[in-house]
Amino acid sequence: MPAVTRIRRGRGPVGSRPAPVARVRKDRGSVTAEFAVAMPAVVLLLFVGVTAVGGVVTKLECVDAARQAARAAARGDDGAKAGRHAAPDGATVSVGSGGGDVRATVRAPVRLFGVALPPMSVSSTAVAAAEPGVPG
């Protein structure tokens, strides 16, 4: 007597595993597409971060140069020369006095995104009391 095999509807014999079905992945290439969309944003954020750090460094250099210029002018020395020595490249230093105080201002350009855009300017001002006997 021949063996009777019971077959379930749409599947193989009872007790056997279904035949592997080749799956077609509909999300193939999605990682590449997401990377292509996200990469410009990441690069833009990198440029913004580098520009911000450069701006902060330039601002700190201006603060230091203004303090040195004001101190030098308060002692009676050439404050503008002392300020230019400590100032970042391309900075302008101005020193003025009045009312027993000396005021020094340092202004420097900060390039945005390299050289593609016009520079932004940062400045710092420092005030020092003039020493007794110093004209001004």
The first five atom37 places (N, CA, C, CB, O) and aatype in JSON, in Angstrom:
{
  "aatype": [12, 14, 0, 19, 16, 1, 9, 1, 1, 7, 1, 7, 14, 19, 7, 15, 1, 14, 0, 14, 19, 0, 1, 19, 1, 11, 3, 1, 7, 15, 19, 16, 0, 6, 13, 0, 19, 0, 12, 14, 0, 19, 19, 10, 10, 10, 13, 19, 7, 19, 16, 0, 19, 7, 7, 19, 19, 16, 11, 10, 6, 4, 19, 3, 0, 0, 1, 5, 0, 0, 1, 0, 0, 0, 1, 7, 3, 3, 7, 0, 11, 0, 7, 1, 8, 0, 0, 14, 3, 7, 0, 16, 19, 15, 19, 7, 15, 7, 7, 7, 3, 19, 1, 0, 16, 19, 1, 0, 14, 19, 1, 10, 13, 7, 19, 0, 10, 14, 14, 12, 15, 19, 15, 15, 16, 0, 19, 0, 0, 0, 6, 14, 7, 19, 14, 7],
  "atom_mask": [
    [1, 1, 1, 1, 1],
    [1, 1, 1, 1, 1],
    [1, 1, 1, 1, 1],
    [1, 1, 1, 1, 1],
    [1, 1, 1, 1, 1],
    [1, 1, 1, 1, 1],
    [1, 1, 1, 1, 1],
    [1, 1, 1, 1, 1],
    [1, 1, 1, 1, 1],
    [1, 1, 1, 0, 1],
    [1, 1, 1, 1, 1],
    [1, 1, 1, 0, 1],
    [1, 1, 1, 1, 1],
    [1, 1, 1, 1, 1],
    [1, 1, 1, 0, 1],
    [1, 1, 1, 1, 1],
    [1, 1, 1, 1, 1],
    [1, 1, 1, 1, 1],
    [1, 1, 1, 1, 1],
    [1, 1, 1, 1, 1],
    [1, 1, 1, 1, 1],
    [1, 1, 1, 1, 1],
    [1, 1, 1, 1, 1],
    [1, 1, 1, 1, 1],
    [1, 1, 1, 1, 1],
    [1, 1, 1, 1, 1],
    [1, 1, 1, 1, 1],
    [1, 1, 1, 1, 1],
    [1, 1, 1, 0, 1],
    [1, 1, 1, 1, 1],
    [1, 1, 1, 1, 1],
    [1, 1, 1, 1, 1],
    [1, 1, 1, 1, 1],
    [1, 1, 1, 1, 1],
    [1, 1, 1, 1, 1],
    [1, 1, 1, 1, 1],
    [1, 1, 1, 1, 1],
    [1, 1, 1, 1, 1],
    [1, 1, 1, 1, 1],
    [1, 1, 1, 1, 1],
    [1, 1, 1, 1, 1],
    [1, 1, 1, 1, 1],
    [1, 1, 1, 1, 1],
    [1, 1, 1, 1, 1],
    [1, 1, 1, 1, 1],
    [1, 1, 1, 1, 1],
    [1, 1, 1, 1, 1],
    [1, 1, 1, 1, 1],
    [1, 1, 1, 0, 1],
    [1, 1, 1, 1, 1],
    [1, 1, 1, 1, 1],
    [1, 1, 1, 1, 1],
    [1, 1, 1, 1, 1],
    [1, 1, 1, 0, 1],
    [1, 1, 1, 0, 1],
    [1, 1, 1, 1, 1],
    [1, 1, 1, 1, 1],
    [1, 1, 1, 1, 1],
    [1, 1, 1, 1, 1],
    [1, 1, 1, 1, 1],
    [1, 1, 1, 1, 1],
    [1, 1, 1, 1, 1],
    [1, 1, 1, 1, 1],
    [1, 1, 1, 1, 1],
    [1, 1, 1, 1, 1],
    [1, 1, 1, 1, 1],
    [1, 1, 1, 1, 1],
    [1, 1, 1, 1, 1],
    [1, 1, 1, 1, 1],
    [1, 1, 1, 1, 1],
    [1, 1, 1, 1, 1],
    [1, 1, 1, 1, 1],
    [1, 1, 1, 1, 1],
    [1, 1, 1, 1, 1],
    [1, 1, 1, 1, 1],
    [1, 1, 1, 0, 1],
    [1, 1, 1, 1, 1],
    [1, 1, 1, 1, 1],
    [1, 1, 1, 0, 1],
    [1, 1, 1, 1, 1],
    [1, 1, 1, 1, 1],
    [1, 1, 1, 1, 1],
    [1, 1, 1, 0, 1],
    [1, 1, 1, 1, 1],
    [1, 1, 1, 1, 1],
    [1, 1, 1, 1, 1],
    [1, 1, 1, 1, 1],
    [1, 1, 1, 1, 1],
    [1, 1, 1, 1, 1],
    [1, 1, 1, 0, 1],
    [1, 1, 1, 1, 1],
    [1, 1, 1, 1, 1],
    [1, 1, 1, 1, 1],
    [1, 1, 1, 1, 1],
    [1, 1, 1, 1, 1],
    [1, 1, 1, 0, 1],
    [1, 1, 1, 1, 1],
    [1, 1, 1, 0, 1],
    [1, 1, 1, 0, 1],
    [1, 1, 1, 0, 1],
    [1, 1, 1, 1, 1],
    [1, 1, 1, 1, 1],
    [1, 1, 1, 1, 1],
    [1, 1, 1, 1, 1],
    [1, 1, 1, 1, 1],
    [1, 1, 1, 1, 1],
    [1, 1, 1, 1, 1],
    [1, 1, 1, 1, 1],
    [1, 1, 1, 1, 1],
    [1, 1, 1, 1, 1],
    [1, 1, 1, 1, 1],
    [1, 1, 1, 1, 1],
    [1, 1, 1, 1, 1],
    [1, 1, 1, 0, 1],
    [1, 1, 1, 1, 1],
    [1, 1, 1, 1, 1],
    [1, 1, 1, 1, 1],
    [1, 1, 1, 1, 1],
    [1, 1, 1, 1, 1],
    [1, 1, 1, 1, 1],
    [1, 1, 1, 1, 1],
    [1, 1, 1, 1, 1],
    [1, 1, 1, 1, 1],
    [1, 1, 1, 1, 1],
    [1, 1, 1, 1, 1],
    [1, 1, 1, 1, 1],
    [1, 1, 1, 1, 1],
    [1, 1, 1, 1, 1],
    [1, 1, 1, 1, 1],
    [1, 1, 1, 1, 1],
    [1, 1, 1, 1, 1],
    [1, 1, 1, 1, 1],
    [1, 1, 1, 0, 1],
    [1, 1, 1, 1, 1],
    [1, 1, 1, 1, 1],
    [1, 1, 1, 0, 1]
  ],
  "atom_positions": [
    [[0.83, -1.16, 0.0], [0.0, 0.0, 0.0], [0.89, 1.23, 0.0], [-0.95, -0.01, 1.19], [1.81, 1.35, 0.8]],
    [[0.59, 2.14, -0.9], [1.43, 3.32, -1.0], [1.24, 4.23, 0.22], [1.13, 4.09, -2.29], [0.16, 4.29, 0.81]],
    [[2.32, 4.92, 0.57], [2.27, 5.85, 1.7], [1.43, 7.06, 1.32], [3.7, 6.29, 2.13], [1.55, 7.59, 0.22]],
    [[0.59, 7.48, 2.22], [-0.27, 8.63, 1.98], [0.38, 9.85, 2.64], [-1.73, 8.39, 2.53], [0.72, 9.85, 3.82]],
    [[0.52, 10.83, 1.85], [1.11, 12.07, 2.36], [0.02, 13.12, 2.44], [2.29, 12.55, 1.47], [-0.66, 13.42, 1.46]],
    [[-0.12, 13.67, 3.61], [-1.11, 14.73, 3.75], [-0.46, 16.07, 3.45], [-1.73, 14.73, 5.18], [0.6, 16.39, 3.99]],
    [[-1.07, 16.81, 2.6], [-0.52, 18.11, 2.21], [-1.47, 19.2, 2.71], [-0.32, 18.2, 0.66], [-2.68, 19.19, 2.45]],
    [[-0.87, 20.14, 3.42], [-1.66, 21.27, 3.87], [-1.79, 22.26, 2.73], [-1.04, 21.93, 5.12], [-0.94, 22.32, 1.84]],
    [[-2.81, 23.01, 2.78], [-3.09, 23.95, 1.72], [-2.0, 25.02, 1.63], [-4.46, 24.59, 1.93], [-1.74, 25.73, 2.61]],
    [[-1.39, 25.14, 0.49], [-0.39, 26.18, 0.24], [0.95, 25.88, 0.84], [0.0, 0.0, 0.0], [1.86, 26.71, 0.76]],
    [[1.12, 24.72, 1.43], [2.39, 24.42, 2.07], [2.83, 23.03, 1.67], [2.3, 24.54, 3.6], [2.12, 22.33, 0.94]],
    [[3.98, 22.64, 2.14], [4.5, 21.31, 1.85], [3.84, 20.26, 2.73], [0.0, 0.0, 0.0], [2.82, 20.54, 3.36]],
    [[4.38, 19.09, 2.77], [3.81, 18.02, 3.58], [3.78, 18.39, 5.05], [4.6, 16.72, 3.38], [4.58, 19.21, 5.51]],
    [[2.87, 17.79, 5.77], [2.73, 18.05, 7.2], [4.02, 17.67, 7.9], [1.52, 17.28, 7.8], [4.6, 16.62, 7.61]],
    [[4.47, 18.5, 8.8], [5.68, 18.22, 9.53], [6.94, 18.7, 8.84], [0.0, 0.0, 0.0], [8.02, 18.63, 9.43]],
    [[6.85, 19.17, 7.64], [8.04, 19.66, 6.95], [8.07, 21.18, 7.03], [8.08, 19.18, 5.47], [7.04, 21.83, 7.23]],
    [[9.23, 21.73, 6.86], [9.38, 23.17, 6.87], [8.97, 23.74, 5.51], [10.84, 23.58, 7.21], [9.13, 23.08, 4.48]],
    [[8.44, 24.94, 5.53], [8.1, 25.54, 4.24], [9.37, 25.83, 3.46], [7.27, 26.83, 4.44], [10.43, 26.1, 4.03]],
    [[9.25, 25.79, 2.18], [10.4, 26.06, 1.31], [10.82, 27.51, 1.5], [10.07, 25.77, -0.18], [9.98, 28.4, 1.61]],
    [[12.14, 27.75, 1.53], [12.58, 29.14, 1.69], [12.12, 29.98, 0.51], [14.12, 29.22, 1.83], [12.21, 29.57, -0.65]],
    [[11.63, 31.15, 0.84], [11.14, 32.07, -0.18], [12.15, 33.19, -0.32], [9.71, 32.62, 0.18], [12.6, 33.76, 0.68]],
    [[12.5, 33.49, -1.54], [13.43, 34.59, -1.77], [12.71, 35.9, -1.45], [13.98, 34.59, -3.24], [11.69, 36.23, -2.06]],
    [[13.26, 36.62, -0.49], [12.64, 37.88, -0.1], [13.23, 39.02, -0.91], [12.83, 38.15, 1.41], [14.44, 39.11, -1.09]],
    [[12.38, 39.86, -1.39], [12.81, 41.04, -2.11], [12.77, 42.19, -1.12], [11.92, 41.32, -3.39], [11.7, 42.53, -0.61]],
    [[13.92, 42.77, -0.85], [13.99, 43.86, 0.11], [13.64, 45.16, -0.58], [15.39, 43.93, 0.75], [14.27, 45.56, -1.56]],
    [[12.63, 45.82, -0.06], [12.19, 47.08, -0.65], [13.01, 48.26, -0.15], [10.72, 47.31, -0.35], [12.96, 49.34, -0.73]],
    [[13.77, 48.07, 0.93], [14.55, 49.18, 1.49], [16.01, 49.12, 1.06], [14.47, 49.17, 3.0], [16.87, 49.73, 1.68]],
    [[16.28, 48.4, 0.01], [17.65, 48.28, -0.46], [18.17, 49.65, -0.93], [17.75, 47.24, -1.59], [17.51, 50.31, -1.73]],
    [[19.32, 50.05, -0.43], [19.92, 51.33, -0.81], [19.47, 52.49, 0.07], [0.0, 0.0, 0.0], [19.87, 53.63, -0.17]],
    [[18.65, 52.22, 1.07], [18.16, 53.33, 1.89], [19.26, 53.94, 2.75], [17.02, 52.85, 2.78], [19.24, 55.14, 3.02]],
    [[20.21, 53.14, 3.16], [21.32, 53.67, 3.96], [22.14, 54.64, 3.13], [22.22, 52.52, 4.5], [22.55, 55.69, 3.62]],
    [[22.37, 54.3, 1.88], [23.12, 55.19, 1.0], [22.36, 56.49, 0.78], [23.41, 54.5, -0.35], [22.95, 57.57, 0.8]],
    [[21.07, 56.4, 0.57], [20.26, 57.6, 0.36], [20.24, 58.47, 1.61], [18.83, 57.22, -0.03], [20.36, 59.69, 1.52]],
    [[20.09, 57.86, 2.77], [20.09, 58.63, 4.01], [21.44, 59.29, 4.25], [19.72, 57.74, 5.2], [21.51, 60.42, 4.71]],
    [[22.49, 58.57, 3.94], [23.84, 59.14, 4.09], [24.02, 60.32, 3.14], [24.91, 58.06, 3.81], [24.61, 61.34, 3.52]],
    [[23.54, 60.2, 1.91], [23.67, 61.27, 0.93], [22.89, 62.51, 1.35], [23.21, 60.8, -0.45], [23.29, 63.63, 1.06]],
    [[21.78, 62.32, 2.02], [20.99, 63.45, 2.49], [21.61, 64.07, 3.74], [19.55, 63.01, 2.79], [21.61, 65.3, 3.89]],
    [[22.15, 63.25, 4.62], [22.68, 63.75, 5.89], [24.07, 64.36, 5.76], [22.7, 62.65, 6.89], [24.42, 65.24, 6.54]],
    [[24.86, 63.9, 4.81], [26.26, 64.36, 4.72], [26.38, 65.87, 4.51], [26.96, 63.65, 3.59], [27.21, 66.48, 5.19]],
    [[25.61, 66.52, 3.62], [25.75, 67.98, 3.51], [25.43, 68.7, 4.82], [24.83, 68.5, 2.42], [26.08, 69.7, 5.14]],
    [[24.46, 68.21, 5.57], [24.14, 68.84, 6.86], [25.29, 68.68, 7.84], [22.86, 68.23, 7.44], [25.6, 69.61, 8.59]],
    [[25.92, 67.53, 7.84], [27.06, 67.29, 8.74], [28.23, 68.2, 8.36], [27.49, 65.81, 8.69], [28.89, 68.77, 9.23]],
    [[28.49, 68.32, 7.07], [29.59, 69.18, 6.61], [29.29, 70.64, 6.95], [29.82, 69.02, 5.09], [30.19, 71.37, 7.37]],
    [[28.05, 71.07, 6.76], [27.67, 72.44, 7.11], [27.86, 72.7, 8.6], [26.21, 72.72, 6.7], [28.39, 73.74, 8.99]],
    [[27.44, 71.76, 9.44], [27.63, 71.92, 10.88], [29.11, 71.95, 11.24], [26.94, 70.79, 11.63], [29.51, 72.67, 12.16]],
    [[29.92, 71.18, 10.54], [31.36, 71.2, 10.78], [31.94, 72.57, 10.46], [32.05, 70.11, 9.95], [32.73, 73.11, 11.23]],
    [[31.55, 73.14, 9.32], [32.03, 74.48, 8.96], [31.57, 75.53, 9.95], [31.57, 74.85, 7.55], [32.33, 76.42, 10.32]],
    [[30.32, 75.45, 10.38], [29.8, 76.4, 11.36], [30.56, 76.28, 12.69], [28.28, 76.17, 11.6], [30.89, 77.28, 13.31]],
    [[30.83, 75.05, 13.1], [31.58, 74.84, 14.34], [33.0, 75.38, 14.27], [0.0, 0.0, 0.0], [33.48, 76.02, 15.2]],
    [[33.67, 75.12, 13.15], [35.04, 75.61, 12.99], [35.05, 77.14, 12.94], [35.68, 75.04, 11.7], [35.94, 77.77, 13.52]],
    [[34.07, 77.73, 12.26], [33.99, 79.19, 12.2], [33.71, 79.78, 13.59], [32.9, 79.63, 11.2], [34.28, 80.8, 13.96]],
    [[32.83, 79.13, 14.34], [32.52, 79.62, 15.69], [33.74, 79.55, 16.59], [31.37, 78.81, 16.3], [34.0, 80.48, 17.35]],
    [[34.47, 78.46, 16.51], [35.69, 78.35, 17.32], [36.7, 79.42, 16.91], [36.32, 76.92, 17.18], [37.34, 80.03, 17.76]],
    [[36.84, 79.64, 15.61], [37.75, 80.69, 15.13], [37.32, 82.07, 15.61], [0.0, 0.0, 0.0], [38.16, 82.9, 15.95]],
    [[36.02, 82.32, 15.63], [35.51, 83.6, 16.12], [35.77, 83.79, 17.61], [0.0, 0.0, 0.0], [36.12, 84.89, 18.04]],
    [[35.59, 82.74, 18.37], [35.84, 82.83, 19.82], [37.32, 83.06, 20.09], [35.36, 81.55, 20.54], [37.68, 83.85, 20.96]],
    [[38.18, 82.36, 19.36], [39.63, 82.55, 19.55], [40.02, 83.98, 19.19], [40.43, 81.54, 18.69], [40.81, 84.61, 19.9]],
    [[39.48, 84.5, 18.08], [39.78, 85.88, 17.69], [39.28, 86.87, 18.73], [39.17, 86.2, 16.32], [39.96, 87.85, 19.04]],
    [[38.09, 86.62, 19.26], [37.55, 87.49, 20.3], [38.44, 87.5, 21.55], [36.12, 87.05, 20.68], [38.7, 88.55, 22.12]],
    [[38.91, 86.34, 21.96], [39.8, 86.27, 23.13], [41.12, 86.99, 22.86], [40.07, 84.81, 23.51], [41.66, 87.64, 23.76]],
    [[41.63, 86.88, 21.64], [42.86, 87.61, 21.3], [42.61, 89.11, 21.34], [43.37, 87.19, 19.91], [43.49, 89.87, 21.76]],
    [[41.43, 89.56, 20.9], [41.1, 90.99, 20.96], [40.99, 91.48, 22.41], [39.79, 91.27, 20.2], [41.44, 92.57, 22.73]],
    [[40.39, 90.66, 23.27], [40.28, 91.03, 24.69], [41.67, 91.19, 25.29], [39.48, 89.96, 25.47], [41.94, 92.17, 25.99]],
    [[42.56, 90.24, 25.02], [43.91, 90.3, 25.56], [44.66, 91.51, 25.02], [44.68, 89.01, 25.22], [45.35, 92.21, 25.78]],
    [[44.53, 91.77, 23.72], [45.24, 92.91, 23.12], [44.7, 94.23, 23.67], [45.11, 92.88, 21.59], [45.48, 95.15, 23.91]],
    [[43.39, 94.33, 23.86], [42.83, 95.57, 24.41], [43.3, 95.81, 25.84], [41.29, 95.53, 24.36], [43.61, 96.95, 26.21]],
    [[43.37, 94.76, 26.62], [43.87, 94.91, 28.0], [45.32, 95.36, 28.02], [43.72, 93.59, 28.78], [45.7, 96.25, 28.78]],
    [[46.12, 94.75, 27.18], [47.54, 95.14, 27.15], [47.7, 96.57, 26.65], [48.34, 94.19, 26.25], [48.53, 97.31, 27.17]],
    [[46.92, 96.97, 25.66], [47.01, 98.34, 25.15], [46.58, 99.34, 26.21], [46.15, 98.5, 23.89], [47.22, 100.38, 26.38]],
    [[45.5, 99.04, 26.93], [45.02, 99.97, 27.96], [46.03, 100.08, 29.11], [43.66, 99.53, 28.5], [46.28, 101.17, 29.61]],
    [[46.59, 98.95, 29.53], [47.59, 98.99, 30.6], [48.83, 99.77, 30.19], [47.99, 97.57, 31.01], [49.35, 100.58, 30.97]],
    [[49.3, 99.53, 28.96], [50.5, 100.24, 28.49], [50.23, 101.74, 28.4], [50.96, 99.7, 27.12], [51.06, 102.55, 28.82]],
    [[49.07, 102.11, 27.86], [48.75, 103.54, 27.75], [48.56, 104.16, 29.13], [47.49, 103.75, 26.89], [48.91, 105.33, 29.32]],
    [[48.02, 103.42, 30.09], [47.83, 103.95, 31.45], [49.16, 104.2, 32.13], [46.98, 102.98, 32.29], [49.26, 105.08, 32.99]],
    [[50.21, 103.44, 31.78], [51.55, 103.65, 32.34], [52.32, 104.76, 31.62], [52.34, 102.36, 32.28], [53.38, 105.19, 32.08]],
    [[51.77, 105.21, 30.49], [52.45, 106.25, 29.74], [53.22, 105.71, 28.55], [0.0, 0.0, 0.0], [53.89, 106.49, 27.85]],
    [[53.15, 104.42, 28.28], [53.83, 103.83, 27.12], [52.93, 103.95, 25.89], [54.19, 102.33, 27.38], [51.8, 104.45, 25.97]],
    [[53.44, 103.48, 24.76], [52.67, 103.49, 23.52], [51.67, 102.32, 23.55], [53.62, 103.39, 22.27], [52.03, 101.18, 23.28]],
    [[50.43, 102.63, 23.88], [49.4, 101.6, 24.01], [49.04, 100.95, 22.68], [0.0, 0.0, 0.0], [48.78, 99.75, 22.63]],
    [[49.02, 101.75, 21.62], [48.67, 101.2, 20.31], [49.7, 100.16, 19.85], [48.56, 102.32, 19.26], [49.34, 99.13, 19.27]],
    [[50.96, 100.44, 20.12], [52.02, 99.49, 19.73], [51.89, 98.19, 20.54], [53.42, 100.12, 19.94], [52.03, 97.1, 19.99]],
    [[51.63, 98.31, 21.83], [51.46, 97.12, 22.67], [50.24, 96.32, 22.24], [51.34, 97.51, 24.15], [50.26, 95.09, 22.24]],
    [[49.18, 97.02, 21.86], [47.97, 96.34, 21.41], [48.17, 95.63, 20.08], [0.0, 0.0, 0.0], [47.7, 94.51, 19.9]],
    [[48.87, 96.27, 19.14], [49.13, 95.64, 17.83], [50.01, 94.41, 17.99], [49.81, 96.63, 16.87], [49.88, 93.45, 17.22]],
    [[50.9, 94.43, 18.96], [51.78, 93.28, 19.19], [50.99, 92.04, 19.62], [52.84, 93.63, 20.25], [51.33, 90.92, 19.25]],
    [[49.93, 92.25, 20.41], [49.14, 91.12, 20.93], [47.9, 90.83, 20.09], [48.73, 91.39, 22.36], [47.27, 89.79, 20.27]],
    [[47.54, 91.73, 19.18], [46.3, 91.59, 18.41], [46.44, 90.54, 17.31], [45.9, 92.93, 17.81], [47.55, 90.27, 16.85]],
    [[45.32, 89.95, 16.88], [45.35, 89.0, 15.76], [45.65, 89.71, 14.45], [44.02, 88.24, 15.66], [45.59, 90.94, 14.38]],
    [[45.98, 88.96, 13.42], [46.3, 89.54, 12.11], [45.1, 90.32, 11.56], [46.72, 88.43, 11.11], [43.96, 89.88, 11.65]],
    [[45.4, 91.48, 11.0], [44.37, 92.31, 10.38], [43.58, 93.15, 11.35], [0.0, 0.0, 0.0], [42.6, 93.78, 10.95]],
    [[43.97, 93.19, 12.61], [43.22, 93.94, 13.62], [43.61, 95.41, 13.61], [43.46, 93.35, 15.01], [44.72, 95.78, 13.23]],
    [[42.67, 96.24, 14.04], [42.94, 97.67, 14.21], [42.87, 97.97, 15.71], [41.93, 98.55, 13.4], [42.01, 97.47, 16.42]],
    [[43.79, 98.8, 16.16], [43.88, 99.16, 17.57], [43.73, 100.66, 17.69], [45.22, 98.67, 18.21], [44.42, 101.42, 17.01]],
    [[42.83, 101.1, 18.56], [42.69, 102.53, 18.82], [42.74, 102.76, 20.33], [41.36, 103.09, 18.21], [42.14, 102.02, 21.11]],
    [[43.46, 103.8, 20.71], [43.63, 104.12, 22.13], [43.26, 105.58, 22.32], [45.1, 103.85, 22.62], [43.72, 106.45, 21.57]],
    [[42.43, 105.85, 23.31], [42.04, 107.21, 23.63], [42.01, 107.39, 25.14], [0.0, 0.0, 0.0], [41.93, 106.43, 25.9]],
    [[42.07, 108.65, 25.56], [42.05, 108.92, 27.0], [41.15, 110.1, 27.27], [43.48, 109.18, 27.54], [40.9, 110.94, 26.4]],
    [[40.68, 110.15, 28.49], [39.84, 111.26, 28.9], [39.29, 111.0, 30.29], [0.0, 0.0, 0.0], [38.9, 109.88, 30.62]],
    [[39.26, 112.05, 31.1], [38.7, 111.93, 32.45], [39.49, 111.04, 33.37], [0.0, 0.0, 0.0], [38.93, 110.47, 34.3]],
    [[40.78, 110.9, 33.13], [41.63, 110.09, 33.99], [41.61, 108.6, 33.64], [0.0, 0.0, 0.0], [42.24, 107.8, 34.33]],
    [[40.91, 108.24, 32.59], [40.88, 106.85, 32.14], [41.47, 106.72, 30.74], [39.44, 106.32, 32.16], [41.49, 107.67, 29.96]],
    [[41.95, 105.53, 30.47], [42.46, 105.21, 29.13], [41.57, 104.1, 28.57], [43.99, 104.78, 29.17], [41.32, 103.1, 29.24]],
    [[41.1, 104.3, 27.35], [40.23, 103.31, 26.7], [40.91, 102.8, 25.44], [38.83, 103.93, 26.37], [41.3, 103.57, 24.57]],
    [[41.03, 101.47, 25.35], [41.64, 100.83, 24.17], [40.6, 99.91, 23.52], [42.94, 100.04, 24.55], [39.93, 99.14, 24.2]],
    [[40.48, 100.01, 22.2], [39.55, 99.17, 21.45], [40.31, 98.44, 20.36], [38.4, 100.02, 20.85], [41.08, 99.04, 19.62]],
    [[40.09, 97.15, 20.28], [40.71, 96.31, 19.24], [39.59, 95.67, 18.46], [41.68, 95.23, 19.86], [38.69, 95.06, 19.03]],
    [[39.65, 95.81, 17.12], [38.65, 95.24, 16.22], [39.37, 94.37, 15.19], [37.8, 96.37, 15.53], [40.35, 94.81, 14.58]],
    [[38.87, 93.13, 15.0], [39.52, 92.2, 14.07], [38.47, 91.48, 13.22], [40.38, 91.18, 14.85], [37.36, 91.22, 13.69]],
    [[38.81, 91.15, 11.98], [37.87, 90.41, 11.12], [37.92, 88.91, 11.4], [38.18, 90.68, 9.65], [38.97, 88.36, 11.75]],
    [[36.77, 88.26, 11.24], [36.67, 86.81, 11.34], [36.06, 86.33, 10.03], [35.8, 86.36, 12.58], [34.95, 86.72, 9.68]],
    [[36.77, 85.48, 9.32], [36.28, 84.95, 8.05], [35.21, 83.89, 8.31], [37.44, 84.35, 7.21], [35.39, 83.0, 9.15]],
    [[34.1, 84.0, 7.6], [33.02, 83.02, 7.7], [33.17, 82.01, 6.58], [31.64, 83.71, 7.63], [33.26, 82.38, 5.41]],
    [[33.21, 80.74, 6.91], [33.32, 79.66, 5.93], [34.47, 79.87, 4.97], [32.02, 79.53, 5.15], [34.3, 79.77, 3.75]],
    [[35.63, 80.17, 5.5], [36.79, 80.37, 4.63], [36.75, 81.76, 4.02], [0.0, 0.0, 0.0], [36.67, 82.75, 4.75]],
    [[36.8, 81.84, 2.7], [36.83, 83.14, 2.03], [35.59, 83.37, 1.19], [38.06, 83.25, 1.16], [35.54, 84.34, 0.44]],
    [[34.58, 82.5, 1.28], [33.4, 82.6, 0.42], [32.51, 83.79, 0.79], [32.6, 81.32, 0.5], [31.87, 84.36, -0.09]],
    [[32.45, 84.17, 2.04], [31.57, 85.24, 2.49], [32.4, 86.4, 3.04], [30.58, 84.73, 3.56], [33.56, 86.22, 3.41]],
    [[31.81, 87.59, 3.1], [32.55, 88.71, 3.68], [32.82, 88.47, 5.16], [31.78, 90.03, 3.49], [32.05, 87.77, 5.82]],
    [[33.9, 89.04, 5.67], [34.25, 88.77, 7.07], [33.29, 89.44, 8.05], [35.66, 89.23, 7.35], [32.7, 90.48, 7.77]],
    [[33.16, 88.8, 9.19], [32.43, 89.36, 10.32], [33.48, 90.02, 11.22], [31.58, 88.25, 11.09], [34.64, 89.62, 11.22]],
    [[33.08, 91.01, 11.97], [34.03, 91.72, 12.8], [33.72, 91.49, 14.28], [34.02, 93.22, 12.48], [32.56, 91.53, 14.7]],
    [[34.78, 91.24, 15.07], [34.64, 91.15, 16.52], [35.52, 92.24, 17.12], [35.05, 89.73, 17.06], [36.55, 92.62, 16.56]],
    [[35.1, 92.74, 18.27], [35.88, 93.8, 18.91], [35.83, 93.64, 20.42], [35.36, 95.19, 18.5], [34.99, 92.93, 20.98]],
    [[36.76, 94.32, 21.05], [36.83, 94.32, 22.51], [37.37, 95.68, 22.96], [37.73, 93.15, 23.03], [38.22, 96.29, 22.32]],
    [[36.85, 96.11, 24.08], [37.29, 97.39, 24.64], [37.71, 97.17, 26.09], [36.16, 98.46, 24.55], [37.07, 96.43, 26.84]],
    [[38.8, 97.81, 26.46], [39.3, 97.73, 27.84], [39.55, 99.15, 28.35], [40.61, 96.87, 27.92], [39.96, 100.03, 27.59]],
    [[39.3, 99.35, 29.61], [39.49, 100.65, 30.25], [40.43, 100.46, 31.43], [38.13, 101.28, 30.7], [40.3, 99.52, 32.21]],
    [[41.38, 101.39, 31.55], [42.31, 101.37, 32.68], [42.45, 102.8, 33.23], [43.71, 100.8, 32.25], [42.4, 103.77, 32.47]],
    [[42.62, 102.89, 34.52], [42.85, 104.19, 35.15], [44.28, 104.65, 34.87], [42.58, 104.12, 36.69], [45.23, 103.88, 35.04]],
    [[44.42, 105.88, 34.43], [45.76, 106.41, 34.13], [46.55, 106.57, 35.43], [45.67, 107.78, 33.37], [46.02, 106.99, 36.46]],
    [[47.82, 106.22, 35.36], [48.7, 106.38, 36.52], [48.9, 107.86, 36.8], [50.06, 105.68, 36.27], [48.84, 108.7, 35.9]],
    [[49.13, 108.18, 38.08], [49.36, 109.6, 38.41], [50.6, 110.12, 37.68], [49.52, 109.78, 39.95], [51.63, 109.45, 37.62]],
    [[50.47, 111.3, 37.14], [51.59, 111.92, 36.44], [51.64, 111.58, 34.97], [0.0, 0.0, 0.0], [52.49, 112.12, 34.25]],
    [[50.78, 110.72, 34.5], [50.75, 110.38, 33.07], [49.84, 111.37, 32.36], [50.25, 108.91, 32.84], [48.68, 111.5, 32.73]],
    [[50.36, 112.07, 31.35], [49.52, 113.06, 30.65], [48.41, 112.34, 29.88], [50.38, 113.92, 29.68], [48.59, 111.21, 29.42]],
    [[47.27, 113.0, 29.73], [46.22, 112.4, 28.93], [44.93, 112.74, 29.46], [0.0, 0.0, 0.0], [43.91, 112.33, 28.91]]
  ]
}
